[in-house]
Every structure is written in structure tokens, then in C-alpha cells.
Amino acid sequence: MRYEVLLTEDAERDLEELYDYVSEHDAPGKAEALLQRIERVVGSLATHPERGSYPRELLGLGIREYRQTFFTPYRVIYRVVRPRVYILLIADGRRNMQTLLARRLLGA
């Protein structure tokens, strides 16, 4: 089965902010490479969305409806609702993920 992968508005904003940050603080070429890498990771979810692990910050709360995939140091948090995969968050995993996930996914 092939899934349709969709980015939420928040995830699109995350992507733009990451691109802009890397472009400004490192190099435009590195920002392009990062964008391509994210696109590959997100695209791979079309065929294997269940391969992702559960975010430990949510697992500790007993929440198993979200999954994640990594590409160090970034994390892509998503939800599978057949036949779609919704990308909810793309973030640098060095951030305070507990607070970010609570605010973005749980409305806290």
C-alpha cells in the first residue's frame, strides 16, 4: 500500500524556518542539502510509515498515535491515518522536545 504524505501548515513553517536558519547561519548550499535530505526522509514514509518509532516524550504519557523518524539531529513527527501520513513537526532534536510536542500535538 502506498500512502499519501502531507505536511501540515506547522510542518511547512518548520521546514521554511530550518531552511532560512541554515541558509543564514551556515550556507545556502547546506540549506539546500538539508531540504533534499528532509524530502527523502518524508518521501520514504509513503511506503513504510510504520517503521518509525514512538517519540519517547509521548510514549511516557501512554500516547502511541504519533511516530517519528530521525536524521540527526532532526526529528520528523508524524501520524498515520490510512491512507495518509500527516507530517506534524520537523525540528532539531536538541530543542526541548517535551515542551514542543506538548504545545504542538497536545495543545498544552
Contacts in CASP RR format, 6 or more apart in sequence:
PFRMAT RR
TARGET T0000
AUTHOR 0000-0000-0000
METHOD contacts of the structure
MODEL  1
MRYEVLLTEDAERDLEELYDYVSEHDAPGKAEALLQRIERVVGSLATHPE
RGSYPRELLGLGIREYRQTFFTPYRVIYRVVRPRVYILLIADGRRNMQTL
LARRLLGA
1 82 0 8 1.000
1 83 0 8 1.000
2 46 0 8 1.000
2 47 0 8 1.000
2 83 0 8 1.000
3 45 0 8 1.000
3 46 0 8 1.000
3 47 0 8 1.000
3 49 0 8 1.000
3 80 0 8 1.000
3 82 0 8 1.000
3 83 0 8 1.000
3 84 0 8 1.000
3 85 0 8 1.000
4 46 0 8 1.000
4 83 0 8 1.000
4 84 0 8 1.000
4 85 0 8 1.000
5 42 0 8 1.000
5 43 0 8 1.000
5 45 0 8 1.000
5 46 0 8 1.000
5 84 0 8 1.000
5 85 0 8 1.000
5 87 0 8 1.000
6 84 0 8 1.000
6 85 0 8 1.000
6 86 0 8 1.000
6 87 0 8 1.000
7 15 0 8 1.000
7 42 0 8 1.000
7 87 0 8 1.000
8 86 0 8 1.000
8 87 0 8 1.000
8 88 0 8 1.000
10 88 0 8 1.000
10 89 0 8 1.000
10 104 0 8 1.000
11 87 0 8 1.000
11 88 0 8 1.000
11 89 0 8 1.000
11 90 0 8 1.000
14 89 0 8 1.000
14 90 0 8 1.000
14 91 0 8 1.000
15 35 0 8 1.000
15 38 0 8 1.000
15 90 0 8 1.000
18 31 0 8 1.000
18 34 0 8 1.000
18 38 0 8 1.000
18 74 0 8 1.000
18 90 0 8 1.000
18 92 0 8 1.000
19 31 0 8 1.000
19 34 0 8 1.000
19 35 0 8 1.000
20 31 0 8 1.000
22 30 0 8 1.000
22 31 0 8 1.000
22 34 0 8 1.000
23 29 0 8 1.000
23 30 0 8 1.000
23 31 0 8 1.000
37 71 0 8 1.000
38 71 0 8 1.000
38 74 0 8 1.000
38 76 0 8 1.000
38 90 0 8 1.000
41 69 0 8 1.000
41 71 0 8 1.000
41 76 0 8 1.000
42 76 0 8 1.000
42 87 0 8 1.000
44 69 0 8 1.000
45 69 0 8 1.000
45 78 0 8 1.000
45 85 0 8 1.000
45 87 0 8 1.000
46 85 0 8 1.000
49 67 0 8 1.000
49 78 0 8 1.000
49 80 0 8 1.000
49 85 0 8 1.000
50 67 0 8 1.000
50 80 0 8 1.000
51 69 0 8 1.000
52 67 0 8 1.000
52 68 0 8 1.000
52 69 0 8 1.000
53 67 0 8 1.000
53 68 0 8 1.000
53 69 0 8 1.000
54 63 0 8 1.000
54 64 0 8 1.000
54 66 0 8 1.000
54 67 0 8 1.000
54 68 0 8 1.000
55 66 0 8 1.000
55 67 0 8 1.000
55 68 0 8 1.000
55 75 0 8 1.000
55 77 0 8 1.000
55 97 0 8 1.000
55 101 0 8 1.000
57 97 0 8 1.000
57 98 0 8 1.000
57 101 0 8 1.000
57 102 0 8 1.000
58 64 0 8 1.000
58 66 0 8 1.000
58 101 0 8 1.000
58 105 0 8 1.000
63 106 0 8 1.000
65 79 0 8 1.000
66 77 0 8 1.000
66 78 0 8 1.000
66 79 0 8 1.000
66 88 0 8 1.000
66 105 0 8 1.000
67 77 0 8 1.000
67 78 0 8 1.000
67 79 0 8 1.000
67 80 0 8 1.000
68 75 0 8 1.000
68 76 0 8 1.000
68 77 0 8 1.000
68 78 0 8 1.000
69 75 0 8 1.000
69 76 0 8 1.000
69 78 0 8 1.000
70 76 0 8 1.000
73 92 0 8 1.000
73 93 0 8 1.000
73 94 0 8 1.000
74 90 0 8 1.000
74 91 0 8 1.000
74 92 0 8 1.000
74 93 0 8 1.000
75 89 0 8 1.000
75 90 0 8 1.000
75 91 0 8 1.000
75 92 0 8 1.000
75 93 0 8 1.000
75 97 0 8 1.000
76 87 0 8 1.000
76 89 0 8 1.000
76 90 0 8 1.000
77 87 0 8 1.000
77 88 0 8 1.000
77 89 0 8 1.000
77 90 0 8 1.000
77 91 0 8 1.000
77 101 0 8 1.000
77 104 0 8 1.000
77 105 0 8 1.000
78 85 0 8 1.000
78 86 0 8 1.000
78 87 0 8 1.000
78 88 0 8 1.000
79 85 0 8 1.000
79 86 0 8 1.000
79 88 0 8 1.000
80 86 0 8 1.000
88 104 0 8 1.000
88 105 0 8 1.000
89 100 0 8 1.000
89 101 0 8 1.000
89 104 0 8 1.000
89 105 0 8 1.000
91 97 0 8 1.000
91 100 0 8 1.000
102 108 0 8 1.000
END
